[in-house]
Amino acid sequence: MESIKKVSKVKLGAAKCALDLGDGSERGEYVSQDYILRKLGRKHRNIGLMYTYYPYDKEWPQRISVACKDMEIHFQWDYPYDDYFPYTGATGVPTNEPVFEQMRDVRRHGQDVSLTLTIDCKCDDEKLINIAKELKYFGRMKLRINHECAGDWFTHNQRYSFKEIGDFFVRFHKILKEYAPNVTTIFDTGFLKPDGTLENEDDFMAAYLAADEWSADCYLSLHYGWPFDVCEKDSTTYSSKPSVDSMIDLINKTADRYREINNGELKPLAMCEFNNDGDVTGPEMQGESVVRLAKGLAEGDYGNLAAFTMYQFRDRGRLGLELEDPNNSSIGVEQPILKDYVEIMDMDFFKPSIEETEEINVGADSKIDKKLRWGGAEDAEGVALQVQLEKHPVFFEVNFSDEDKDLNAMLEINGQWFYKAPGVTSIEVMPAFYGKQTAENSIVNLNIFTPPASGENENIETEDGLLNTYSTLHKIPDLRIRYEGFVNIG
């Protein structure tokens, strides 16, 4: 306890602009949150998962590229339905299917779920109600329904009119508000058109106004012909934006139009898919303009964009922070853009806030018995230990008591996040100090938050159970800090 100068209650809040991360799609497999956290060093607000639900199709519930593996395909979206992972729920209760296991994994690690679901617009209310009943267990999640719906490539656009897609969104939105009010809906179309209107503004107006949030996907460049052709200089299957400044200008003008149609109010506006395609720029230059855009947002007087999602962590093409090893899909090959993205993550503009709210009295034997609330990645109450370091540490371990052994926790120190799973008692936090200088008698805060161990909100019938879970930290962890190695081998 000598090194701990103060113990406080702290509040985890929103970043000025949130960072979200896509994890798995038609282009890559899901990667565990343990691996991503270790690789990137901090958690995200949302982790984006991509699924599809076409229960009336004869191929369902197979993944369509498996069901139609012998079909002649010339474009990624030529299959009978979208080649995302099949959403094999709609029973009303979460099961052990991959979609629910992944959502649990995301939430255990202190993040919220952003689920993209392409779904047959002829699904009846019973199926939609069952989906809503399943999603209500997963706290403050977001649901992006039939995304990029102003385009012509997804199955929903090929089978239904813009008006039908908009009407379906409103119907599903109303069902969610009744059966899963914890779920935030996202309507995802596109940016402002040259004529000053939004995409299909008349057909989509009811959906624009009903949605909780808006989104427009953006790629500074994109090889949209992947994987069916090779991107070359004279190819016709890639696109690019003229400049980073033009992209920021388009975001601002799009936000202005959203305000106009919504009585002057801007709902949260995000880019739920964002990147620069290494197929177009080359891997070594891929991240340069992404960093410039992030700096433009951070350094400007900019409040129009609530979040952007880096699409994605691991990819079979060149839209990932890692490239999936073609010899072994469980292995990722780090791309140069990963270091660029870590630079963005380290900007204060994109970091969640952590503010002290009250000091905590510590009893005998390090007892505090503090009840902690977890609402979500932007709203939680935790405990902070103010630690004084004599100099740069050589060893720094956080050891939890037997009473707190089964606690599920996220720890933050010196800008880096760590996960403690139930049953684990000792967490090594020295990676937060590698490559950094620590001045004599420095003060650092060790922040502890407690997301739900199961990944679900288990007491959903209580007054605030859809939005909050509670855990108790019984004792202040013991800190093993040493400032010298024990031998000097000559």
N, C-alpha and C positions, 0 to 999 in steps of 0.2 A: 504493500500500500504506500510505501515511501514515495514512489514516483508519481502517484496519483494525487493531484493537487485539488481537484474538484470533481464532483459527479453531478450531472445535470440531466434534466429531461429535455429532449430536443424534438423538433418538428421537421419532418421531411416534406418539402414542397416542390412546386413545379419549376422547371427551368424556363428561362425567357423564351427559348425555342427548344422543344424536346427532340431527342434523337431516338428513333425507332430502328429496328433491324429486321429484315426479312430472313426467315430461316426455313428453307425448303420450298419447292415449287415444281413446275414441269421441268425445270432446269437443274435441279439438285435435290439431294436428300436432306432430311432433318438432321441437324447436328445438336448434340446435347448441350444444355446450358452450362454445365460444368466446364466443358471444353472451351466454349466461347468466352466465358468469364475469365478463364486462365489466359486465353490468347489476347483479349482486349483490355483486361484490367479493370473494367467497370461494367455495371449493369446498364440496361436501357430502360426507357419508359415502357414501350410496347415491343413485343416480339410478334412479327407478322407470320401467320400460318395461312396456307392456301389450300382450299378444299373445294370439291364440287359435289353436287347432289342432283342426279337425274334418275330417280327411282323407277320411272315408267319405261325406260329404255331396256331393250332386251339384253344388252351387255352388262347392265348394272348387277352387282356392285363391283365389278372388276375395274381396275384402272384401264382406261380406254386404250392406251398404247400397248397394253398386254393383251387385252381382248381382241384387238385389231392389229396384231403385230405383223400380219401378212398383207395388210391393206396398203395400197400405193398412196403415199403421202408426199405432197410437195410443199406444204406449209404447216407450221406447228398446230394450227387450229382447224385442219381439215378433217379431224376425227369426228365421229358422230356426236360426242360431247367433249368438254374440256379435259385436257390431260393433266389435271391436278389429282392429288390424292383423293380417293372416294370418301365422302363423309358418310360413314356407316352407322350413324346414330339415328335420330328421329324416333326413338322409343320412349322418350320422356324422362329417362334416368341415365346419367353418365355411366359408361361401362369402361372396360379395359381396352377399347379400340384405340388405335394410335392417336386420333385427334384429341381424345380426352387425356391420354397419358402425356402428350406433348403440352397441352394446356396446364396440366398439373406441374410439369417440369418448369415451365416458364414462371408460374406464380410462386413456386417454392423459392425461386431465386430472386424474389423481390421485384418482379416485372409484371405488367399486365398483358393480356392477350389481345391482339388485333387479328380477328379471323376474317379472311376473305373467303366468301362462299358464293360460287356461281351455282345457281339453283334454278330448276325448271319452273317457269312462271305459272304453269298449270298445277303446281302442287296445291292440294286442298288445305283448308284451314287446320284440319286435324294434324297433318304432318308439320305445319309451321308451329302449331302450339307445342307439339312434342319437342321440336328443336328449341323453342324458347324455354321450356321446362328444364332441358338439359343445361342450357347456357346460364341459367340463373344461379348455378352453383359456383360460377367462376368470377365473382366479384366484378370489379369495374372494367369490364372488357368492352372492346369495340367490335362491331360487326359491319364489314364492308360488303354490301349486297350487290351482286351482279355488277362488278366494277368495270370501269372504262366503257360504260354503257352507251357512249356517244359514238363508238367505233362500229366496225362491221366484222370483227374477227371472232369474237366469242360466240358460243352457241346461243346465248340468250338473244344476241342481235340477229343471228341467222334464222331463228325460229319465231321471233316476236317483234312487233313494231315498237318504236320508241315510246309511244303512248302506253302500250301494254306493259313495257318494262317499268315505266314510271309509276303506273297504277299498282303493279305488283309490289314495288318498293314501299308504297304508302300502306298497302294492306299488311305486309309483313311488319312494318314499323309499328302499326297500331297493335298488332298481336304481341309484339315484344313489350310495348309499354304496359300491357295488361298482365302478361305472364312472367316477364323478366325485366322489370324496370331498371335493373342495374346495368343493362346492356345499352351502350351508346351506338346509334346507327350512323353510318357514313354513306353519303351519296357521292359517287365518284364518276365524274364525266370528263371534262376537259377545261381548257383555258378559254379566255375571252376570244371571240372571233373578230376578224377585221371590221365587221359591221357594227361592233359595239355590243353585241348580245352574247349570251352564254350558249353553249351547245344545246340545240333543240329546246330552246327556252320555253316555248309554248307547251310542247308535249311533256316536258319534265317539270313544269312549274310547281305542281302539287308536291312532287318529290323533293325539289329544292327547298320548299318551305317546311315540309314535314321533318326532314332529316335533322339529327342533332348536330352533325358536323358535315363539312364538305371536303372533297379532295379532288385534286387533279394530278395525275401521274406525270413525271417529267424525266426524260433522259437527255442529258446534254448531247449525247450521241447514242445511237442504237443500231446494231446490226439485227434488224427484225427478220431477216431471212434465215437466221440460225435455227436449227443445225443443218438445214437442207442445202445450203450453199456456202462457199468460202468467200469472205469479204475481201475484195480487192479494190484498187483505186477507182476502176471504172464500173464497179458494181452498182446495181440499181436497188439493192435491198438493204440500204442503210440510210440513216438520216442524221442530221446534226443541227444544233442551234447556232445562230450566227455569232453569239458572244454571251459571256456570263452576264454582262450588264443588260442585254436584251431580255434575258430570262428573268432577272429581278424586276425589270420594268413590266413584263407581262404578268408576273405574280401580283404586282401592285394594282395594275389595271383590272385584273380579274377580281381581286378583292373589292375594288370600288364598285363593280357591277353587282357583286353579291350583296353589298350593302344596299344598293338601290332597290333591288327586288325584295329586300327583307326589312323595309321600313327603317333603313339607316343602321341596322345592327349587323355586325360581322360575326357569324358563328365561327367556331374554330375551323381554320382552313389549313389543310396539310397536303403534302405531296406523299402519298402512300407508297409510291415507288419512285426512287431517284437514284441515278448513277450516271456514269460516263462509260461507254462500252470500250473495253480494251481491244476488241476486234477492230475498232475504227481508229482509235488513237495510238494503239500500241500500248503494251502493259506499263512501260516505264513512264509514260506521259498521262496515263489514265486519271490519276488522282490530282493532277496540277490544277485543272479548272474546277474540280470539286472543292478543293481547299479555297480557291479564290471566291467561289460563291459563298461558302461558309463564312469566310472573313467579311465579305460584303454584307451579309446578314448581321454578323456580330458587331461590326464597326459602324454600321449605319443606324439612323433613327428608324428602326424597323420593327413593326409590330403586327404585320399582316399575316405572317406565316407562323402557325402554332407548332408545327413539327414537320420533319421529313424523315422518310424511311430509306435507309441504305438498302438497296436491293442488289445482292443479298449476301449472306455470309459465305456460303460455299456454292460454287456454280460449276456446271460442266462446260460452260462457255467462259467468256471473260467479263461477266457482270458480278463476280464475286470477290470478296476480300481474300478468299482462297479459291484455287482451282481444284476441282475434284480430280484426284489421281485416276487416270483411265485404267490403270492396272488394279486399283483397289479403291472402291467407292467410299471406304471408311477413312481414307487418308486425304488430307487437304494439303495443297501446295501453296504456301503463302505468296501472295502477289504484292508488288510494290505499293499498290493502293492501300494495303492494310496499314502501313506506317503513316500514310497521309490521313487515313481515317482516325487513327489514334491521336494525331495532332488536333483534329477537329474535336474529338471527345474531350481533350484537355482544355478547350476554351471555356472560360467561365460562362459564356452566353448559353452553352448547351448543357451545363451541369445542373442537376436538381439542387435546390436550396436546402440547407440544413441550419436551423436557427434554434438557439437555446431559449427555452421557455421558463424554466424554474430550476433552482438548485435542489438537490436531493440529499437528505441526511442519511449517512451510512451508519448502520448499527454495528453492534459487536459481531465479530466473525464475518465481516463484510456483508451483512444482511441489508437488503433494501426492499425485497418483496414488492417490486414495482409492476403493476399491471400495464401492459403496453398494447396499444391499438394499431392494427394494420388495416388501413383502408385501401391503399394501392400505391403504385410507384410514385405518385405525386401527393400522397396524403397519408402520413403515418407518424406515430409517436414512438420515439426510442429513447435510449439512454446514451449519454456521452461521458467518457472518462477523459478528463484533461490530464495529459501525461507530460511530465517534464523529463527530457532526455539530457543526460550529462554531455553527451556528444553523439557522434554517429554510432548507432548500435551495430553489433556483430551478430547477436541473437535477439529475436523479439518473438515471443510466443504468447498466445492468449489461451489460458487454461480455464475452462468452465468447471464449476462444481458438480458433484454428483447430482445435486438437486436440479441442476439446469442441463444435465446431460442430454435429455430428449428434446431440448429446445431446437427449433428450426430458426436460424438466424443469418442475417446479412451484416457484415462488418465493413466499415469504411475507415481508412486511415491514410493520411498523407496522399489523398487523391485516388487511392486504389481500393477496390471492393473485393471482399472474400466471402465465401459461403461456408456455413457450418451446418451440416446435415444432422438430423436427430441421431443420437448415439455417439457422435463425435465429441470429444472433450477438448482437444488441443488443436489450435489453428496457428500456423506459421505465417506471420505477416511481414517477414523481412523483404519479400519482393517489392513492397511499397517503398523501400529505401534503396534498392539497387540502382546505381547510376545517379543518385541524387546526393547532394551535400547536406549534412545536418550540422547546424551551428551549435556551439556549446550552449547548454541550458535552453534548448529549443522547447517550445510547447506544441504538442500535437494532440488532436482529439481523436479518440477511438470511439466511433459511433456504432451503436448496436441497434438493429431493427429486427422484428420477428414476423416475417410472412407466415402464412399458414403451412404447417408441416405436410398436410395432405395435398396441398395445392388447391383445395376447395374451401368455400365458406360452408362449414358443416352445420351451423346453427341458423339456417336461413329463415326459420320461422320466428326468430326473435325480432324485436323492434327494429334493430339496425343490422340484422344478420346478413342481408343481401350485400351490404356494402363494407362491413367491418368484421374482423376477427380479433380475438384477444389472447394474449399469452402473458405469463408472469416470469420476469427475471428475478430469481430469488436472491442471488448473491452477485457481487461485483467479481468478475473473473480475476484470477491471479495472473499477473504479468511477469513472465520470465524475460528480463532484459539484461543483456551482458554487453560490455563495451570492448572486450579484448578476447582474442582467441587464447587457447590455453597452452599452446606450444608454438614455437617458431622453428620450423624444420629447415636446417641449413643444407 
